[in-house]
């Protein structure tokens, strides 16, 4: 059985279930990676310095994943709706142009 999160695992899941596996959360990613890191440390595959350095890298990657996966707050949704309302009144561009401008903010 391929390791979870690898390309082989994703290909197998697609073949078996006709779709992509559940997207890994930042916490799941961090937990898995720290577990691998601890195993490497205990097996003398990495030094303590490498362990600590990589642990911080994993934390940064998890924070970035969290930013990409987070939803919108109520306040952000209100701002989006107000922006769309302004656009629909002024009509300076097409909906698709407005949406692209919104995505790039």
N, CA, C and O atoms as a GROMACS GRO file, in nm:
protein
  420
    1UNK      N    1   0.085  -0.118   0.000
    1UNK     CA    2   0.000   0.000   0.000
    1UNK      C    3   0.090   0.124   0.000
    1UNK      O    4   0.178   0.136   0.085
    2UNK      N    5   0.069   0.217  -0.094
    2UNK     CA    6   0.150   0.340  -0.095
    2UNK      C    7   0.121   0.428   0.025
    2UNK      O    8   0.014   0.419   0.086
    3UNK      N    9   0.217   0.512   0.059
    3UNK     CA   10   0.205   0.603   0.172
    3UNK      C   11   0.101   0.712   0.141
    3UNK      O   12   0.097   0.763   0.029
    4UNK      N   13   0.018   0.747   0.238
    4UNK     CA   14  -0.084   0.851   0.223
    4UNK      C   15  -0.017   0.983   0.186
    4UNK      O   16   0.086   1.020   0.243
    5UNK      N   17  -0.076   1.053   0.089
    5UNK     CA   18  -0.025   1.183   0.049
    5UNK      C   19   0.072   1.178  -0.068
    5UNK      O   20   0.107   1.282  -0.123
    6UNK      N   21   0.116   1.056  -0.107
    6UNK     CA   22   0.208   1.046  -0.220
    6UNK      C   23   0.130   1.040  -0.350
    6UNK      O   24   0.009   1.015  -0.350
    7UNK      N   25   0.199   1.063  -0.460
    7UNK     CA   26   0.134   1.056  -0.591
    7UNK      C   27   0.078   0.916  -0.616
    7UNK      O   28  -0.031   0.902  -0.671
    8UNK      N   29   0.152   0.814  -0.574
    8UNK     CA   30   0.107   0.676  -0.591
    8UNK      C   31  -0.025   0.651  -0.517
    8UNK      O   32  -0.116   0.586  -0.569
    9UNK      N   33  -0.033   0.704  -0.395
    9UNK     CA   34  -0.156   0.689  -0.316
    9UNK      C   35  -0.272   0.758  -0.386
    9UNK      O   36  -0.381   0.702  -0.398
   10UNK      N   37  -0.250   0.882  -0.432
   10UNK     CA   38  -0.356   0.957  -0.498
   10UNK      C   39  -0.400   0.888  -0.626
   10UNK      O   40  -0.520   0.885  -0.657
   11UNK      N   41  -0.305   0.833  -0.702
   11UNK     CA   42  -0.340   0.760  -0.825
   11UNK      C   43  -0.424   0.636  -0.792
   11UNK      O   44  -0.521   0.606  -0.860
   12UNK      N   45  -0.384   0.564  -0.687
   12UNK     CA   46  -0.458   0.444  -0.645
   12UNK      C   47  -0.598   0.481  -0.599
   12UNK      O   48  -0.695   0.413  -0.634
   13UNK      N   49  -0.610   0.588  -0.519
   13UNK     CA   50  -0.742   0.632  -0.471
   13UNK      C   51  -0.831   0.671  -0.589
   13UNK      O   52  -0.950   0.640  -0.589
   14UNK      N   53  -0.773   0.739  -0.688
   14UNK     CA   54  -0.852   0.778  -0.805
   14UNK      C   55  -0.899   0.655  -0.881
   14UNK      O   56  -1.014   0.650  -0.926
   15UNK      N   57  -0.811   0.557  -0.895
   15UNK     CA   58  -0.847   0.436  -0.968
   15UNK      C   59  -0.954   0.355  -0.895
   15UNK      O   60  -1.046   0.301  -0.956
   16UNK      N   61  -0.942   0.348  -0.763
   16UNK     CA   62  -1.036   0.266  -0.685
   16UNK      C   63  -1.169   0.334  -0.661
   16UNK      O   64  -1.274   0.270  -0.665
   17UNK      N   65  -1.166   0.464  -0.637
   17UNK     CA   66  -1.288   0.533  -0.595
   17UNK      C   67  -1.338   0.634  -0.696
   17UNK      O   68  -1.441   0.699  -0.673
   18UNK      N   69  -1.270   0.648  -0.807
   18UNK     CA   70  -1.315   0.738  -0.912
   18UNK      C   71  -1.305   0.885  -0.875
   18UNK      O   72  -1.381   0.966  -0.929
   19UNK      N   73  -1.217   0.922  -0.788
   19UNK     CA   74  -1.203   1.062  -0.750
   19UNK      C   75  -1.080   1.085  -0.667
   19UNK      O   76  -1.002   0.993  -0.642
   20UNK      N   77  -1.063   1.208  -0.625
   20UNK     CA   78  -0.947   1.243  -0.545
   20UNK      C   79  -0.974   1.211  -0.398
   20UNK      O   80  -1.089   1.218  -0.353
   21UNK      N   81  -0.870   1.177  -0.323
   21UNK     CA   82  -0.890   1.155  -0.180
   21UNK      C   83  -0.916   1.288  -0.110
   21UNK      O   84  -0.890   1.395  -0.165
   22UNK      N   85  -0.967   1.279   0.011
   22UNK     CA   86  -0.992   1.398   0.091
   22UNK      C   87  -0.865   1.480   0.102
   22UNK      O   88  -0.756   1.426   0.121
   23UNK      N   89  -0.879   1.611   0.089
   23UNK     CA   90  -0.763   1.698   0.098
   23UNK      C   91  -0.710   1.699   0.241
   23UNK      O   92  -0.785   1.714   0.336
   24UNK      N   93  -0.580   1.683   0.253
   24UNK     CA   94  -0.515   1.679   0.383
   24UNK      C   95  -0.520   1.817   0.449
   24UNK      O   96  -0.491   1.917   0.384
   25UNK      N   97  -0.555   1.822   0.576
   25UNK     CA   98  -0.556   1.949   0.649
   25UNK      C   99  -0.414   1.984   0.690
   25UNK      O  100  -0.325   1.899   0.688
   26UNK      N  101  -0.394   2.108   0.729
   26UNK     CA  102  -0.263   2.153   0.775
   26UNK      C  103  -0.220   2.077   0.899
   26UNK      O  104  -0.103   2.043   0.914
   27UNK      N  105  -0.314   2.049   0.989
   27UNK     CA  106  -0.283   1.976   1.112
   27UNK      C  107  -0.243   1.832   1.078
   27UNK      O  108  -0.147   1.780   1.134
   28UNK      N  109  -0.316   1.768   0.988
   28UNK     CA  110  -0.282   1.631   0.948
   28UNK      C  111  -0.144   1.627   0.883
   28UNK      O  112  -0.063   1.539   0.913
   29UNK      N  113  -0.118   1.723   0.795
   29UNK     CA  114   0.012   1.732   0.730
   29UNK      C  115   0.124   1.746   0.834
   29UNK      O  116   0.222   1.673   0.831
   30UNK      N  117   0.106   1.841   0.926
   30UNK     CA  118   0.209   1.868   1.026
   30UNK      C  119   0.231   1.747   1.116
   30UNK      O  120   0.345   1.711   1.145
   31UNK      N  121   0.125   1.683   1.158
   31UNK     CA  122   0.135   1.565   1.244
   31UNK      C  123   0.210   1.453   1.174
   31UNK      O  124   0.298   1.390   1.232
   32UNK      N  125   0.175   1.429   1.049
   32UNK     CA  126   0.240   1.322   0.971
   32UNK      C  127   0.389   1.353   0.952
   32UNK      O  128   0.474   1.266   0.972
   33UNK      N  129   0.418   1.476   0.913
   33UNK     CA  130   0.557   1.512   0.886
   33UNK      C  131   0.643   1.512   1.012
   33UNK      O  132   0.759   1.469   1.008
   34UNK      N  133   0.588   1.557   1.124
   34UNK     CA  134   0.663   1.555   1.250
   34UNK      C  135   0.687   1.410   1.292
   34UNK      O  136   0.795   1.377   1.344
   35UNK      N  137   0.589   1.323   1.271
   35UNK     CA  138   0.607   1.181   1.302
   35UNK      C  139   0.721   1.120   1.221
   35UNK      O  140   0.803   1.044   1.275
   36UNK      N  141   0.727   1.153   1.094
   36UNK     CA  142   0.836   1.104   1.008
   36UNK      C  143   0.969   1.158   1.058
   36UNK      O  144   1.069   1.087   1.063
   37UNK      N  145   0.969   1.285   1.093
   37UNK     CA  146   1.090   1.351   1.141
   37UNK      C  147   1.141   1.288   1.270
   37UNK      O  148   1.261   1.266   1.286
   38UNK      N  149   1.049   1.260   1.364
   38UNK     CA  150   1.087   1.197   1.491
   38UNK      C  151   1.147   1.059   1.465
   38UNK      O  152   1.247   1.021   1.526
   39UNK      N  153   1.087   0.984   1.374
   39UNK     CA  154   1.141   0.852   1.340
   39UNK      C  155   1.282   0.862   1.286
   39UNK      O  156   1.369   0.784   1.323
   40UNK      N  157   1.305   0.961   1.200
   40UNK     CA  158   1.440   0.980   1.145
   40UNK      C  159   1.539   1.017   1.254
   40UNK      O  160   1.654   0.973   1.253
   41UNK      N  161   1.495   1.099   1.349
   41UNK     CA  162   1.583   1.138   1.459
   41UNK      C  163   1.618   1.016   1.545
   41UNK      O  164   1.735   0.996   1.578
   42UNK      N  165   1.519   0.935   1.581
   42UNK     CA  166   1.543   0.817   1.664
   42UNK      C  167   1.628   0.712   1.592
   42UNK      O  168   1.700   0.636   1.657
   43UNK      N  169   1.620   0.708   1.460
   43UNK     CA  170   1.699   0.612   1.382
   43UNK      C  171   1.834   0.669   1.340
   43UNK      O  172   1.905   0.610   1.259
   44UNK      N  173   1.869   0.785   1.398
   44UNK     CA  174   1.997   0.852   1.368
   44UNK      C  175   2.015   0.882   1.220
   44UNK      O  176   2.128   0.882   1.170
   45UNK      N  177   1.905   0.909   1.150
   45UNK     CA  178   1.912   0.946   1.009
   45UNK      C  179   1.934   1.097   0.992
   45UNK      O  180   1.980   1.143   0.888
   46UNK      N  181   1.900   1.174   1.097
   46UNK     CA  182   1.922   1.318   1.096
   46UNK      C  183   1.975   1.362   1.232
   46UNK      O  184   1.958   1.292   1.332
   47UNK      N  185   2.041   1.477   1.233
   47UNK     CA  186   2.094   1.530   1.360
   47UNK      C  187   1.984   1.607   1.433
   47UNK      O  188   1.877   1.635   1.378
   48UNK      N  189   2.011   1.641   1.559
   48UNK     CA  190   1.915   1.722   1.635
   48UNK      C  191   1.897   1.858   1.570
   48UNK      O  192   1.787   1.912   1.567
   49UNK      N  193   2.006   1.914   1.518
   49UNK     CA  194   1.998   2.045   1.452
   49UNK      C  195   1.908   2.037   1.329
   49UNK      O  196   1.825   2.125   1.305
   50UNK      N  197   1.926   1.929   1.249
   50UNK     CA  198   1.840   1.910   1.131
   50UNK      C  199   1.695   1.892   1.172
   50UNK      O  200   1.604   1.943   1.107
   51UNK      N  201   1.674   1.818   1.281
   51UNK     CA  202   1.539   1.798   1.332
   51UNK      C  203   1.472   1.931   1.362
   51UNK      O  204   1.360   1.957   1.318
   52UNK      N  205   1.541   2.016   1.439
   52UNK     CA  206   1.482   2.144   1.478
   52UNK      C  207   1.460   2.235   1.358
   52UNK      O  208   1.356   2.300   1.348
   53UNK      N  209   1.556   2.240   1.269
   53UNK     CA  210   1.543   2.324   1.150
   53UNK      C  211   1.424   2.278   1.065
   53UNK      O  212   1.342   2.360   1.023
   54UNK      N  213   1.416   2.148   1.041
   54UNK     CA  214   1.308   2.094   0.957
   54UNK      C  215   1.173   2.109   1.025
   54UNK      O  216   1.072   2.132   0.959
   55UNK      N  217   1.171   2.097   1.159
   55UNK     CA  218   1.045   2.114   1.234
   55UNK      C  219   0.986   2.253   1.209
   55UNK      O  220   0.866   2.268   1.190
   56UNK      N  221   1.073   2.355   1.208
   56UNK     CA  222   1.025   2.491   1.181
   56UNK      C  223   0.978   2.506   1.036
   56UNK      O  224   0.881   2.576   1.009
   57UNK      N  225   1.048   2.440   0.944
   57UNK     CA  226   1.005   2.444   0.804
   57UNK      C  227   0.866   2.380   0.788
   57UNK      O  228   0.781   2.433   0.717
   58UNK      N  229   0.844   2.268   0.855
   58UNK     CA  230   0.715   2.200   0.850
   58UNK      C  231   0.606   2.291   0.907
   58UNK      O  232   0.496   2.300   0.852
   59UNK      N  233   0.637   2.358   1.017
   59UNK     CA  234   0.541   2.452   1.077
   59UNK      C  235   0.505   2.563   0.980
   59UNK      O  236   0.388   2.599   0.969
   60UNK      N  237   0.604   2.617   0.910
   60UNK     CA  238   0.579   2.723   0.812
   60UNK      C  239   0.493   2.671   0.697
   60UNK      O  240   0.402   2.740   0.650
   61UNK      N  241   0.522   2.549   0.651
   61UNK     CA  242   0.442   2.490   0.543
   61UNK      C  243   0.297   2.470   0.589
   61UNK      O  244   0.203   2.495   0.513
   62UNK      N  245   0.279   2.425   0.712
   62UNK     CA  246   0.144   2.403   0.765
   62UNK      C  247   0.069   2.536   0.775
   62UNK      O  248  -0.050   2.542   0.745
   63UNK      N  249   0.138   2.641   0.818
   63UNK     CA  250   0.074   2.773   0.826
   63UNK      C  251   0.030   2.820   0.687
   63UNK      O  252  -0.079   2.876   0.672
   64UNK      N  253   0.113   2.797   0.587
   64UNK     CA  254   0.078   2.836   0.450
   64UNK      C  255  -0.042   2.756   0.400
   64UNK      O  256  -0.130   2.810   0.334
   65UNK      N  257  -0.044   2.626   0.430
   65UNK     CA  258  -0.158   2.542   0.392
   65UNK      C  259  -0.286   2.595   0.456
   65UNK      O  260  -0.390   2.603   0.392
   66UNK      N  261  -0.276   2.631   0.584
   66UNK     CA  262  -0.393   2.682   0.657
   66UNK      C  263  -0.446   2.809   0.593
   66UNK      O  264  -0.567   2.827   0.581
   67UNK      N  265  -0.356   2.898   0.552
   67UNK     CA  266  -0.397   3.021   0.485
   67UNK      C  267  -0.474   2.990   0.357
   67UNK      O  268  -0.574   3.054   0.326
   68UNK      N  269  -0.424   2.891   0.283
   68UNK     CA  270  -0.487   2.857   0.155
   68UNK      C  271  -0.621   2.787   0.174
   68UNK      O  272  -0.708   2.797   0.086
   69UNK      N  273  -0.640   2.719   0.284
   69UNK     CA  274  -0.763   2.642   0.306
   69UNK      C  275  -0.871   2.716   0.385
   69UNK      O  276  -0.986   2.672   0.389
   70UNK      N  277  -0.834   2.825   0.447
   70UNK     CA  278  -0.929   2.890   0.537
   70UNK      C  279  -1.048   2.946   0.460
   70UNK      O  280  -1.038   2.980   0.342
   71UNK      N  281  -1.160   2.956   0.528
   71UNK     CA  282  -1.278   3.015   0.469
   71UNK      C  283  -1.283   3.164   0.496
   71UNK      O  284  -1.191   3.220   0.556
   72UNK      N  285  -1.387   3.227   0.453
   72UNK     CA  286  -1.404   3.370   0.473
   72UNK      C  287  -1.478   3.398   0.604
   72UNK      O  288  -1.564   3.320   0.645
   73UNK      N  289  -1.443   3.508   0.667
   73UNK     CA  290  -1.516   3.551   0.785
   73UNK      C  291  -1.645   3.619   0.740
   73UNK      O  292  -1.661   3.652   0.623
   74UNK      N  293  -1.735   3.639   0.833
   74UNK     CA  294  -1.860   3.708   0.801
   74UNK      C  295  -1.831   3.848   0.746
   74UNK      O  296  -1.896   3.893   0.651
   75UNK      N  297  -1.734   3.915   0.806
   75UNK     CA  298  -1.698   4.051   0.762
   75UNK      C  299  -1.646   4.050   0.618
   75UNK      O  300  -1.679   4.138   0.539
   76UNK      N  301  -1.563   3.949   0.586
   76UNK     CA  302  -1.510   3.939   0.450
   76UNK      C  303  -1.621   3.912   0.349
   76UNK      O  304  -1.618   3.966   0.238
   77UNK      N  305  -1.718   3.830   0.385
   77UNK     CA  306  -1.831   3.802   0.295
   77UNK      C  307  -1.910   3.930   0.270
   77UNK      O  308  -1.952   3.956   0.157
   78UNK      N  309  -1.932   4.008   0.374
   78UNK     CA  310  -2.004   4.135   0.358
   78UNK      C  311  -1.928   4.228   0.263
   78UNK      O  312  -1.990   4.294   0.179
   79UNK      N  313  -1.796   4.233   0.276
   79UNK     CA  314  -1.715   4.316   0.187
   79UNK      C  315  -1.724   4.268   0.043
   79UNK      O  316  -1.731   4.349  -0.049
   80UNK      N  317  -1.723   4.136   0.024
   80UNK     CA  318  -1.735   4.080  -0.111
   80UNK      C  319  -1.870   4.117  -0.172
   80UNK      O  320  -1.878   4.160  -0.287
   81UNK      N  321  -1.976   4.100  -0.094
   81UNK     CA  322  -2.110   4.132  -0.144
   81UNK      C  323  -2.124   4.281  -0.175
   81UNK      O  324  -2.187   4.318  -0.274
   82UNK      N  325  -2.064   4.366  -0.091
   82UNK     CA  326  -2.069   4.510  -0.116
   82UNK      C  327  -1.993   4.544  -0.243
   82UNK      O  328  -2.037   4.627  -0.323
   83UNK      N  329  -1.879   4.480  -0.263
   83UNK     CA  330  -1.799   4.502  -0.384
   83UNK      C  331  -1.879   4.460  -0.507
   83UNK      O  332  -1.880   4.530  -0.609
   84UNK      N  333  -1.946   4.346  -0.498
   84UNK     CA  334  -2.027   4.298  -0.610
   84UNK      C  335  -2.145   4.392  -0.635
   84UNK      O  336  -2.179   4.420  -0.750
   85UNK      N  337  -2.207   4.440  -0.529
   85UNK     CA  338  -2.320   4.533  -0.544
   85UNK      C  339  -2.274   4.661  -0.613
   85UNK      O  340  -2.342   4.711  -0.703
   86UNK      N  341  -2.159   4.713  -0.572
   86UNK     CA  342  -2.105   4.833  -0.637
   86UNK      C  343  -2.080   4.807  -0.785
   86UNK      O  344  -2.111   4.890  -0.870
   87UNK      N  345  -2.023   4.692  -0.814
   87UNK     CA  346  -1.996   4.658  -0.953
   87UNK      C  347  -2.125   4.651  -1.034
   87UNK      O  348  -2.133   4.702  -1.145
   88UNK      N  349  -2.227   4.585  -0.976
   88UNK     CA  350  -2.351   4.567  -1.052
   88UNK      C  351  -2.423   4.699  -1.078
   88UNK      O  352  -2.494   4.713  -1.177
   89UNK      N  353  -2.403   4.797  -0.990
   89UNK     CA  354  -2.463   4.930  -1.010
   89UNK      C  355  -2.384   5.009  -1.112
   89UNK      O  356  -2.442   5.070  -1.203
   90UNK      N  357  -2.251   5.009  -1.098
   90UNK     CA  358  -2.166   5.087  -1.187
   90UNK      C  359  -2.140   5.019  -1.320
   90UNK      O  360  -2.127   5.086  -1.423
   91UNK      N  361  -2.131   4.887  -1.319
   91UNK     CA  362  -2.112   4.810  -1.442
   91UNK      C  363  -1.990   4.849  -1.523
   91UNK      O  364  -1.996   4.854  -1.645
   92UNK      N  365  -1.878   4.876  -1.455
   92UNK     CA  366  -1.756   4.918  -1.524
   92UNK      C  367  -1.692   4.805  -1.605
   92UNK      O  368  -1.613   4.830  -1.696
   93UNK      N  369  -1.725   4.682  -1.571
   93UNK     CA  370  -1.664   4.568  -1.640
   93UNK      C  371  -1.763   4.452  -1.637
   93UNK      O  372  -1.869   4.461  -1.575
   94UNK      N  373  -1.727   4.342  -1.704
   94UNK     CA  374  -1.814   4.225  -1.703
   94UNK      C  375  -1.802   4.154  -1.568
   94UNK      O  376  -1.710   4.182  -1.491
   95UNK      N  377  -1.893   4.066  -1.541
   95UNK     CA  378  -1.888   3.989  -1.416
   95UNK      C  379  -1.755   3.914  -1.407
   95UNK      O  380  -1.692   3.913  -1.301
   96UNK      N  381  -1.712   3.852  -1.516
   96UNK     CA  382  -1.589   3.775  -1.514
   96UNK      C  383  -1.468   3.863  -1.487
   96UNK      O  384  -1.376   3.822  -1.417
   97UNK      N  385  -1.467   3.984  -1.541
   97UNK     CA  386  -1.358   4.078  -1.513
   97UNK      C  387  -1.360   4.118  -1.365
   97UNK      O  388  -1.256   4.123  -1.300
   98UNK      N  389  -1.480   4.145  -1.313
   98UNK     CA  390  -1.491   4.179  -1.171
   98UNK      C  391  -1.439   4.065  -1.085
   98UNK      O  392  -1.363   4.087  -0.991
   99UNK      N  393  -1.480   3.943  -1.119
   99UNK     CA  394  -1.440   3.827  -1.040
   99UNK      C  395  -1.288   3.810  -1.043
   99UNK      O  396  -1.228   3.781  -0.940
  100UNK      N  397  -1.226   3.827  -1.158
  100UNK     CA  398  -1.080   3.816  -1.167
  100UNK      C  399  -1.013   3.925  -1.083
  100UNK      O  400  -0.913   3.899  -1.016
  101UNK      N  401  -1.067   4.045  -1.086
  101UNK     CA  402  -1.011   4.154  -1.004
  101UNK      C  403  -1.025   4.120  -0.856
  101UNK      O  404  -0.933   4.142  -0.777
  102UNK      N  405  -1.142   4.065  -0.819
  102UNK     CA  406  -1.165   4.027  -0.680
  102UNK      C  407  -1.067   3.919  -0.635
  102UNK      O  408  -1.010   3.928  -0.526
  103UNK      N  409  -1.046   3.817  -0.718
  103UNK     CA  410  -0.956   3.706  -0.683
  103UNK      C  411  -0.814   3.756  -0.662
  103UNK      O  412  -0.740   3.701  -0.579
  104UNK      N  413  -0.774   3.857  -0.736
  104UNK     CA  414  -0.636   3.905  -0.730
  104UNK      C  415  -0.611   4.006  -0.620
  104UNK      O  416  -0.499   4.056  -0.607
  105UNK      N  417  -0.713   4.038  -0.540
  105UNK     CA  418  -0.693   4.133  -0.429
  105UNK      C  419  -0.616   4.069  -0.317
  105UNK      O  420  -0.590   4.133  -0.215
   0.00000   0.00000   0.00000
